[in-house]
């Protein structure tokens, strides 16, 4: 799929050395480029990998790839992409940097905090 003009979605990911990441995690981490509105050529031409229905990470990667390659975005794709970039991806990397059990409540708190910072128009959409 070729990249089209798309609306940037802001995200805040933890700084991570990419050498500690799996291929799928690297793709998700690099996909944060959506927040600046420009996808580097090496990422735009990269295959997000084989879809595994048991792995949310591969599904998220494919949805992000679809987002940057779709001309007429549906509202649902925008909502899902925003959720991935503002809640799912930051939490994946938060847990990656603090995986020990005693960080569990802190990681959970970060999830709740990220959910509360979600734009109201999107939050209301999920509650309807």
BELMOJO-V13896 format. One record per pair of residues at least 12 apart in sequence whose ideal C-beta (glycine too) atoms are under 6 Angstrom apart, sorted by the first residue. I is the first residue (numbers start at 1). J is the second residue. D is the distance in whole Angstrom. If there is no record, write none. Layout:
# BELMOJO-V13896
[[I	J	D] [I	J	D]]
This chain:
# BELMOJO-V13896
[[1	69	4] [3	39	5] [3	44	5] [3	68	5] [4	71	5] [6	68	5] [8	35	6] [8	37	4] [9	34	6] [9	82	5] [9	85	5] [10	35	5] [11	32	5] [11	35	5] [11	85	4] [11	86	6] [12	90	6] [13	32	5] [13	90	6] [13	93	5] [14	93	5] [14	97	5] [16	93	6] [24	49	6] [24	57	5] [24	58	6] [27	48	6] [27	61	5] [28	61	6] [28	89	6] [30	43	5] [31	64	5] [39	68	5] [48	61	4] [48	62	5] [48	65	5] [60	84	5] [60	88	6] [63	80	6] [67	81	4] [79	122	6] [79	125	6] [82	122	6] [87	114	5] [91	111	5] [94	107	6] [94	110	5] [95	107	5]]
